[in-house]
Amino acid sequence: MIRVAFNPLKLPTGPVGLLARSISSSGVLHENHKCKLLVVGGGAGGCSVAAKASNKLGAGKVIILEPADKHYYQPMFTLIGGGIKSLKDSYRPMKTVLPALAQWIQDSAAKFDPESNTVVTAHGDKIEYEYLLVAVGLQLNYDSIPGLVEALSVKDGKVCSNYSPKYVDRTFQALKNFKSGNALFTFPNSPVKCPGAPQKILYIAEHYLRKSNKRKNANLYYNTSLPVLFGVKHYADALWKVVKKRNINVNLRTNLVEVKPSSDEAVFENLDKPGERFTINYEFLHVTPPMGAPNVLKACKSLVNDVGFVDVAKETLQHQRFSNVFAIGDCSSSPNSKTAASVAAQSQVVYKNLMAVMDGKTPSQLFDGYASCPLVTGYNTCILAEFDYSLTPLETFPVDQSKERYSMYLMKKDLMPPLYWHMLLNGLWNGPRLMRNLMHMRL
């Protein structure tokens, strides 16, 4: 695999697309690169499409711009928070998951300039591309809630969050430390990656408290900014039965706005009555942070829509203005649920449409908005939600997937991780459409 590693002089280490070297006024040596396809982001979407494209285009044609040295399988974070998996199970070294035929520049994007087909990196390199795939994911905005970062820094504290590898280990520790009182779980007033995850940990925690004989001393609250428990009614109806059976309090249109770690208080606002706030004492608080498009994307107005997401056609995932630009995953404006399963379904659409544009053809592959959310409801049950843009169930198996099942739990825990590592990231998994058609006898 050809890679560019960081070094103080930024000396070129690979033959791919090196145009020139220039020394800035600060004395730092910069590089100019040129490639057929630039993939910004080495997450699930970036890896998958880069693997497909580099196999097709050959060595020396694809550059992946990604700063991290670890690649996390984020859907596992829920299980880590419940004590089912460990953090070390959730990641691989980035160098081992990126495609061998692509060049890795271990840096982040500092400026997108689609008018000139260039991206400038944080270290000052310039990458010129013919085609661009934006796959930078969502930005976690923990600091937008006053007191939250401080609360998450308290050693063995009561506040936790499954959404970051920095904090996910706090969740199970806080559950073990819990003795009695209010256990709060939140869903923010913002886009969220894997919208089912904020309540998965709610159900796992409730089951843990029953197993450890602490449930009778606990009051569980799920405070969500949404007007519904889940966006697809078929599954929401099933989940309402779960929360009622387990005596879990659900407050809709309720948004966390402040955490007071010194007094163990959480402040919420009523979204239907602006200005109305109330405070709850907590002994356990799991926070799903507000999220949004990364700042570097929002800064490029010609690339994004009004709220900062890459402005693409929802079916072809091609940019509305720049025909040589595509987006995949959470940073895209496509209105699907932001899940790894959506990325799998999008990857083949993006790849096929990219190749079509490279051949001078009109993109013809269409994304139907497929998303899957394995709603883990405890240590041995799961509801497998699958649906499309219209929020219509699009189930793979010939059974009612709105029912809690042990088989779906095992699939989530044991089957999906290797499917991710060995198939999706290598460009070999495009979602379960073929399997679904076979199981429902649709040829």
N, C-alpha and C positions, 0 to 999 in steps of 0.2 A: 504494500500500500504506500502511495506517495503522500507524504504529509509535510506540512510546514510547522515546525515547533518554534516556540518563542525563544529568542535569544536577544541579548542586549543590542546587537547591531542589526538585527532583522536580516541576516544574510540569506540569500535564496538557497533553498535546499532541494528543490525539485524542478523538473523541466517544464511543468505545466504552465503555459500562458505567461511567462515572465517577460514583460516588455522592457522595463527599465528600472534603474535604481536612482533615487534622488535623496539628497540630504537636506533636511529642513533647517530652518534657522536655529533650531535648538540642538542641531547636531545629530539628530536621530535619523538613521538610514531607513527609508521607506521603500516599498516595492510596489510596482504596478503589475497587475495580473490580468490575463485575458482568458475567457472560457466560452464554450458553447452554452452551457447551462450553469447558472449560479443558484445553489440551494442555500437559502439563509435560514438556518435552524437545523439542528441534528436530532430533533425529537422523533416521534413515531412517524409523522408524515414526511419529514425531510429525509429520514433514513430510507423509508420504503420507496419513495419515488426516485431518490438518488440511486438506489440499488438497481431498479428497473432501467433507468436512463443510462447509467454507466455501462451496464451490460449490453445495451443496444448501441450506444455511441462509441464505446471503447475507451481505453485509457487516455488521459490527457484532455478530456472534454468537459468533465464535471468538477466543479469546486463546491465544497460544503463549508460554509462559514458558521462555526459553532464554538463558543468560548469554553464550555464546560468540559471537565475531564472525566465526568461520570454521566452515564445515561441511566435514568431511573424509570422503572416500570411503575408509573404513578397509580394505576388502578390497585396496586397492592397496598397502598398506604392505609386504606380502610382496614385491611386485615392486620397490619402492623399495629394500628391504634387499638385493636381488640385483643392483642396478644397472640394472634394466630400465626403470624409470620414475624420475622425480624428484619431490621433495616438492611442488613447485609444481603438478604435475599432479593432485595428490590433493585439492585443496580449492577451494572457491568462497566468496566473501563470503556470510555467513549471510543478509544482506538480499536476496540475489538468488535464494535457493532457497526461502524461506518463501512460502506462498501470499499473493497480493496482497489477498485479501478478509479475511485474518485480521490481528489486531493483534498485533504483536510487543512484548512487554515484555522488555527485555534485562536480565534478572536471574535469580537462581536461587531455588529453593524452599528455605525455611528450616524450615518446619513444615507438615505435612499435618494437617488436622483434618476427616476425613470425616464425623464426627458433626454438624458444623455446616456442611458443604459449603463449606469455605474452605481456602485455602492462603495462608500468610504468606511473603513474599519476604525475601531476605537484607537488602534495604534498607528493610524495614519496611512495605511495601505489603501490603494485604489484598485477595485476589481471591475473590469469592464466585461459585460456579458452580452450574449445575443438573446438569451432567454433567461427569465428569472422566476424562481419559485420561492414564495415567501411562506415560511413555516416556523414562525417565531413564538407561537403559542400565546398564552395570556400572562399578564403581569399581576402578581399577588401584591395587593396594596394594604398590607398589615398596618402601615403607619397612618392610614386615613381614619382609623378609629382611635381617638385619644385614649391613652392608657394601655392599649393592647400590647404594644411591643414591650413596655415595661412589665406588664403582667406575665408575658411569655418568657421573661428573663429571670423570674423568681425561681430559685432552685427548689425542686420538688413542689412546685406551685400547683394551684388548683385550676389554672387556665391552660388550655392545650389547643392544638390544631393539627389535623391530619394532613393538611394540604402542602406542607413543606417538609423536606427531609431534615431541616433544622429543628423542627418542633414535633414531628410525628411520634417520637419515642416518649414524649411527655404524656400522651393520652392514656396509655395503659398504666403508667405509673400513677397518674391522678386517679384512675379508677380504683387501683389497689389501695390508695390512701383514703379514698372516700369512706366515711362512716355513716353520716346521716345529713339530711338537709335537701336543698334544691340542686338538681342537676339540670343545667341549661344547655341547649343545643341551638345553633343559629344558622340561618340562611340569609345572606346579605341582599341588599337592594342593588344588585349589579348582575352582569353575566357571570356564570359560574361554570368551570370545567367539571364535568360529570355531576349534573344537578341532583342525582340521587344520592351522592356520597354524604351530604350533610345529615341525611336521616338514616343512612346505613349504620353509622356509628351510634346513633340513638338506639337502634334496635339491638345492636351488639352489646352496648352498655347496659341496657335493661336486662338482657339475658345474663350478662355477667353478674349483675347485682342480685338476680334471683339465685344463681349458682352459688354465690358467696354469702347467702342469707342476709343480705343488706337491703333487699328491695323494699321491705316493709317500712324502712326508715328513710326512703328516698321519694322525693317528688320530682317527676320528670316533666320537663317543658321543652317543646319544640317550637321555637319562635321563628317563623319564616316570613320574609317580605312578600312572598307570593300570595295570590288570592286563592290558591288551590294547594292541596297536599302534594299532588304530582300532576304534571301537565297533561297526561293521557288518562282520560276518565276510566278506561278499562282497568288500569292498574291503581289509580287513585281510589276507586271503590274498594279494591282489595286491601289497600293500605289503611283506609279508614277503619276497616274491621280489625286490623292488627293493633292500631293505637287504642281503639276502644276496649278490646280484649285485655290489653296490657295496662290499661289505666294511665295512658300517657296524655298529658295536656298539650293540645295544639293551638297556637295563637297565630292566625293568619294576618298578613299585612302588618307584621311587627318586625321592626328593624333595629339591630344593635347599633348604638351611636357612641357609646363610651363605656370603658371598663375602669373601675376604681380598685386597683389591687390592694391598696392599703386598708380598705374596708370590705373587700370581697363583695362589691356591688357591680351590677351591670345595668346600664341605662338604655332603655328602648324607646323608640318613637312609634306612634300609631300613624301609619302611612295614609290612612283614610281621614285622619284628623290632624292636619299639619300643625306642629307646635305642641301637640299633646305628648308628654313623656311620662314614663313611670320607671321606677327602680326596683330591682329584685336582688336580694342577697343570694349568693351562690356558694356551694361547697364544691361544685364541679362546673366548669364552663368550657364547652367545646365551641370554638369560633371558626366559622368558615369566612375567610377574609373577603372583603370586596375585591373584585378583579376587573381588569379592563385591558384594552389594547396597550402594548408596550409604548413607552414615551417616544421611542425613535420612530415608530410607525405614525403616531399621531402628529409628529412634526412634519411629515411629508403629506401635505394637503392634497396633492394631485393623485396620491396612491390610495387614499382611504376615504371612507364615508364620513358623515357628520360626527360619528362617535368613535372614529379612529380605527375601524376594522377595514382590511383590504377590500376594496370595492369590486367584488366579482359578481358575475351572473351566477345565480344559485344552482343552475343545472349543469353548466359546463365548467364552472369554477375559473373561467377566464376573466381577466380584468375588463371592466366596462370600457376603459379608455385605451389602455395599452395592450395590444393584442399579443405581445410577447411575454406578458406577465400573468402568472397564475398564483393562487394561494391554496393552502390546504390546512385543515385542522382549526384550532381555536382562534387563530388570528383572522380567519376569513369572515366576511360579512354574511355568508350563507346562513340562513336562519334555522339550521338543524341543532339538535342537542349536541353539546361539545363533549364527545366521548372518543375513546380510542377506537371503538367499533366504527364510528363515523369515519375516522381517518382511514381505516382499512377499506371501506367502501369507496371513499373518495380517491384513494391512491391510484386505482386502475383508471378511473375517469380522468384524473389529472394527467397521468402518464400517456394514455391514448390520445388525449386532446393536445398535449404538448407535441407529441410526435406528428400529429396531423398538421399542426401549425408549422412545424419545421419543414414539412413536405409541401407547404403552400396550400393546404386544404383547410376547409372549415371544420371546426370541432363538432363531432357528432355524438360523443359519449355523454350521457345525461345522468346526473346524480339525483336520486329520488328522496334524499334527506334521511336515509336510513341511519338509525341510532339504536344502540343497545345499552341497557343499563341493568346489570345484575344486582337487584336490590336485596342485598344480604339482610336477613331479618333475625339473625342469631348465629349461634355456633354450629348449626346444622341445617339451616333452611335458607332458601333464596327464592325470590320472584324474579323471573327473567323477563324484563320489559324490552320489547322490540317494537319500533314504530317508524313512521316516515314523516315527511314534511307536514302532512295533513293531520298528524297525531293519531293516525289510524294504526292499530296494531299490525305488525308485519312479522308474525311469529315463525320461527324456523321449525319447531317441533310440532307434531300432530297431537298436541295435548294443550290444555288450557294453562298457559304460562303465567296467568295471574295468581295461581295457587302456589303456596309455599311448598318447595320440594327440596329434599335432600340431594337428589341428583343434580339439580341446578347449582346447589352450594358446592358440590364436589367439582363441577365444571369450572366454576369461578375460582376455586382455590387451587386446583391441581392441573386442570387442562389449559386454561387460558394463559398462564405465564409462559409455558414452553411454546405455545402457539405464537405468542408475541415475539419471544426472543429468536426462535428458529425460523418462523415463517413470515410474519409481518415485516420485521425489520430487514429481511432479505428480499423483500418484494415478491414473496410467494403466496401471500394471503390477501385476498381481496374482499373478505367478508363472506357471510354464509349464504349468499343468494343461490348458488348452485345447489347446495345442500337443501335449502328451503324448497326449491322447485322440485327436487327429487322426492322429498318427504311428503310433499303435497301433490305429487304426480303432475307437476306442471313442467312440460318439456319445451 
